[in-house]
Amino acid sequence: MRAWVVVVAVAFTEEERVRITADLLDTAERLYASQGLKKTSLEELTAPAGISKASFYAFFDSKETLYKEVMIRRAPLIARRHGEVFRRPVSAESLAEVMGTWTVVLTTDPFYRRLFTHPEELRAVVRRIGAEEVARVTPYVIDPLLDYIAKGQADGVIDSSVRPEIILGVIRTIGLIVMNRHLYGDTYDDVLETTIKTLARGLTASDEL
């Protein structure tokens, strides 16, 4: 006699959906920051929320989609750290402060530190869900910085012959020092500060620092 297995889809109330979604985001944020996308299993993600692995897909299409949503949830927190300096006139001093704030993010925010040091994880997310979806983060993190650079160029403070995207890339090289701080030993703080000041002076052609 043949046995039939009937799979019944679980129906969640709206209240349950809100609670489970929050649990999945909280768990993903912690696990993705500590062990990364690939090593995090569906079981690890769903167990704290009290749902089965199959039920995960009632909330997110994939682990990569969940990763993107964690990025989006954290992005405004990062953006607020830069908000005040972006409202001030562009100068070598304010540009140095922007870079200093970026180093604080990389040293204190475990999720974005992981993202910076493991770019292959972001590439995996882009391959699975598309660059357009990942770009939903840029209005919070990248666009304000590009606008700040463009404002400095319009005001004649930052070299306008260099594309803002290139200048953004130069600013982000500060992160390489942060991520390799073990190479500098006791000189790390001085190296970081001097590099930030040197870049700020060079990008603004200023000697105010």
Residue pairs with C-beta under 8 A, 6 or more apart in sequence:
9 58
10 51
10 52
10 55
10 58
12 20
12 58
17 59
19 49
20 49
20 50
20 51
20 59
21 59
23 48
23 49
23 50
24 45
24 46
24 49
24 56
24 59
24 60
24 66
25 66
25 69
25 70
25 73
26 48
27 44
27 45
27 48
27 49
28 40
28 45
28 63
28 66
28 67
28 69
28 70
29 70
29 73
29 74
29 111
31 40
31 44
31 45
32 40
32 67
32 70
32 111
32 114
32 121
33 110
33 111
33 113
33 114
34 110
34 114
36 114
36 118
36 121
37 63
37 64
37 67
37 121
37 124
37 125
38 121
38 124
40 63
42 53
42 56
42 63
43 53
45 56
45 63
45 66
46 52
46 53
46 55
46 56
60 66
60 69
61 129
62 128
62 129
64 124
64 125
64 128
64 129
65 128
65 129
65 133
67 121
67 125
68 125
68 129
68 133
68 134
68 136
68 137
70 111
71 111
71 115
71 134
71 137
72 136
72 137
72 140
74 109
74 111
74 112
75 137
75 140
75 141
76 140
77 109
78 105
78 109
78 112
78 140
78 141
79 140
79 141
79 144
81 101
81 104
81 105
82 98
82 101
82 144
82 145
83 144
85 94
85 97
85 98
85 101
86 98
86 144
86 145
86 147
86 148
88 94
89 155
89 157
90 148
90 151
90 152
90 155
90 157
90 158
90 204
91 157
91 204
91 206
91 208
92 200
92 201
92 203
92 204
92 206
92 208
92 209
93 200
93 208
93 209
95 152
95 158
95 171
95 199
95 200
95 203
95 204
96 196
96 197
96 199
96 200
96 209
98 145
98 148
98 171
99 171
99 174
99 196
99 199
99 200
100 196
102 171
102 172
102 174
102 175
103 174
103 175
103 178
103 192
103 196
105 112
106 112
106 113
106 116
106 175
106 178
106 179
107 113
107 178
113 179
114 121
115 121
115 122
116 175
116 179
117 179
122 134
125 134
126 134
142 168
145 168
145 171
146 164
146 165
146 168
149 158
149 164
149 167
149 168
150 164
152 158
152 204
153 159
153 160
153 164
154 160
157 204
157 206
158 167
158 203
158 204
159 167
159 203
159 205
167 203
170 199
170 203
171 199
173 199
174 192
174 195
174 196
174 199
177 184
177 188
177 191
177 192
177 195
178 192
181 188
181 192
184 191
197 209
200 206
200 209
201 207
201 208
201 209
